[in-house]
Amino acid sequence: MLQSSTLKFLKDLQKNNNKPWFDAHRKLYEEAKNDFASFIQIVIDKYGKKDESIAHLKAKECMFRINRDVRFSKDKSPYKNNMGAYINGSGKKAITGGYYFHCQPGLSFVGGGLWMPMPPELSKVRQEIDYNFDEFKKIIASKKFKSIYGGLSTDAEYVLTRVPKGYEADNPAADYLKMKSFVATVSLKDSDITSKDLTKKVLIAFETLKPILNFVNRSIQS
C-alpha cells in the first residue's frame, strides 16, 4: 500500500504546479518519492520470485522523474502530477515489453505490455501473431486475462485504421495486426492505492499479463 500522504502530495501538486511551491514542499516530495520507491521495491522483490528477469532490479532504476520535459509542449507545468514505474529486466529504455504501475489521484492504474515499438520490432510481433494466432488468441481470450483487463487497449492512438501492408484485409488476426501497441491496463481507485490489498492486486495484474509479455518479447528476441 501507499500512504495517503503520497496521494495528498500529488493532489496538492496538481493545484500548485510551480517551482516556488515545489521547492517549499520538497521535504513532502521526498517522503512521497521514498514511499513510492518502497512500494515498488516490495513488488519487485515479491514478483521477482515468479519472473526472475526482474528480480535484480532496484525501484529507483524503474521510476520516472517528476520533472516534465516542456520543450515541445504547450503545457509548461514543470512537474508531473503522478508517479510511475516501468519494470523491465532490460531497463526503462528496453525494446521489449514490461510491467507498469501508475499512481495519480483519480487516474491510477496497473498493467503494461509493449508500448509503441519501433517498426522493426512491431513487424516481428505482427508476424508472430499472424503465424501463431491461435496461441495469441488463447492468451487474450483466457478467463483470467479477460476478468482482470477485459482485453488489450484499443485506444485510437494504438490502432491503425487499415490492416498493414503485407496482410490481407480478411486475415483472421486483422484486428490485432492493426495494433501499434500491445498494452493492457486496469484502473485503480484511490482507495485501492491506500489499501493493504494493493500489493496483491498488482501482483495478480502482473501475473495475468505475463503470458502476453512472453509472446511479444519472444517475437522481438527471436
C-alpha positions, 0 to 999 in steps of 0.5 A, spaced: 500 500 500 501 507 499 500 512 504 495 517 503 500 522 504 503 520 497 496 521 494 495 528 498 502 530 495 500 529 488 493 532 489 496 538 492 501 538 486 496 538 481 493 545 484 500 548 485 504 546 479 510 551 480 517 551 482 516 556 488 511 551 491 515 545 489 521 547 492 517 549 499 514 542 499 520 538 497 521 535 504 513 532 502 516 530 495 521 526 498 517 522 503 512 521 497 518 519 492 521 514 498 514 511 499 513 510 492 520 507 491 518 502 497 512 500 494 515 498 488 521 495 491 516 490 495 513 488 488 519 487 485 522 483 490 515 479 491 514 478 483 521 477 482 520 470 485 515 468 479 519 472 473 526 472 475 528 477 469 526 482 474 528 480 480 535 484 480 532 490 479 532 496 484 525 501 484 529 507 483 532 504 476 524 503 474 521 510 476 520 516 472 522 523 474 517 528 476 520 533 472 516 534 465 520 535 459 516 542 456 520 543 450 515 541 445 509 542 449 504 547 450 503 545 457 509 548 461 507 545 468 514 543 470 512 537 474 508 531 473 502 530 477 503 522 478 508 517 479 510 511 475 514 505 474 516 501 468 519 494 470 523 491 465 529 486 466 532 490 460 531 497 463 526 503 462 529 504 455 528 496 453 525 494 446 521 489 449 515 489 453 514 490 461 510 491 467 507 498 469 504 501 475 501 508 475 499 512 481 495 519 480 489 521 484 483 519 480 487 516 474 491 510 477 492 504 474 496 497 473 498 493 467 503 494 461 505 490 455 509 493 449 508 500 448 509 503 441 515 499 438 519 501 433 517 498 426 522 493 426 520 490 432 512 491 431 513 487 424 516 481 428 510 481 433 505 482 427 508 476 424 508 472 430 501 473 431 499 472 424 503 465 424 501 463 431 494 466 432 491 461 435 496 461 441 495 469 441 488 468 441 488 463 447 492 468 451 487 474 450 481 470 450 483 466 457 478 467 463 483 470 467 486 475 462 479 477 460 476 478 468 482 482 470 483 487 463 477 485 459 482 485 453 488 489 450 487 497 449 484 499 443 485 506 444 485 510 437 492 512 438 494 504 438 490 502 432 491 503 425 485 504 421 487 499 415 490 492 416 498 493 414 501 492 408 503 485 407 496 482 410 490 481 407 484 485 409 480 478 411 486 475 415 483 472 421 488 476 426 486 483 422 484 486 428 490 485 432 495 486 426 492 493 426 495 494 433 501 499 434 501 497 441 500 491 445 498 494 452 493 492 457 491 496 463 486 496 469 484 502 473 485 503 480 481 507 485 484 511 490 482 507 495 485 501 492 492 505 492 491 506 500 489 499 501 493 493 504 490 489 498 494 493 493 500 489 493 496 483 491 492 486 486 498 488 482 501 482 483 495 478 480 495 484 474 502 482 473 501 475 473 495 475 468 499 479 463 505 475 463 503 470 458 502 476 453 509 479 455 512 472 453 509 472 446 511 479 444 518 479 447 519 472 444 517 475 437 522 481 438 528 476 441 527 471 436 
